Amino acid sequence: MRRGFLLALVLLVSAVSRAEAHHVVGHGGGVGGSFNPYAGQSRRPTSYADFTFGMDRLDGGLGYVLTYQVAGEYAPLRRLSLGVRVPFLSIREKFLPKTDGIGDVAVSVKGLLAEWPLQKLFLQAGTEVSFPTGSLDKGTGSGDVVFSPYLTLSKRFRPVTLLLTAGSTLAASDPVRPSADYAATAIIPVTEGNLPVDFFLSFQGSTAVQSGIFTGGSTKAYLRPAFVFHLSSKLLATLSGKFSVLDTLEIQPGISLARQSTAPLSDVQAGFLFNMNYSF
């Protein structure tokens, strides 16, 4: 267990040192940079199908982005799952033509490194690899193959569960530039019985360590409140909001953004997300 933890930590630190800040290169990634502990990085390896609709309002009244995404994971082993994510984007931004198209399709792998049942604690690691199937010029993609490794630590305190996720994003380009990505989440049961409901509150952010557009240390962070409805033992519905709480994105001196630049699309003021998740 200890060797697995140390290996994952070394890989993560290595990735942080050579990544490209994906949060400043468009909306080709996850649904508006969403975080949902019931689907994705923080969920234990399992098999499920997932649909998400997201709407992001851009800062400064620049417009909005609609995202429709289908995704899924398959767990061939109890400690390992493989995933795929396919986003479709509709961008309405005042300085860009109306755009509708596929975003960057991604595949992922996730593994449970260690668990301590008595302490209600587990550690897992994974990575997502997205491919430039979206359009960089139209704002629907990053234009690069992008790697996003991460570590997630979960600890349950009756009745609250706490999740900490740390990762990075690096693009297969020259030069590669790093971001530090992080999320802290608390999950609280609200009701039990025939229709259990959970509430979670997540702080999620990304900081550019190096960037071709923004100054080092530029940060965008959000607060995400959500309600999760357990419609059955296998079917979940999530309604969540997204609010910008920290925005220090600053363009480097001498950088002039072209009209078609996707960088402003990173600057989301608020958003809404609806998710359906079915386990099998």
Secondary structure, DSSP 8 states (H G I E B T S, - for coil): -HHHHHHHHHHHHHHHTT---GGGS-S-SSGGG---TTSSTTS-S--EEEEEEEEEEEGGG-EEEEEEEEEEEEEEETTEEEEEEEEEEEEEETTS--EEEE---EEEEEEEEEEEGGGTEEEEEEEEEE---S-TTTTS--SS-EEEEEEEEEEEETTEEEEEEEEEEEESSSS---EEEEEEEEEEEEE-SSS-EEEEEEEEEEEESS-SSB-TT-EEEEEEEEEEEE-SSSEEEEEEEEEEEEE---B-TT----TT-SGGGG-EEEEEEEEEEEE-
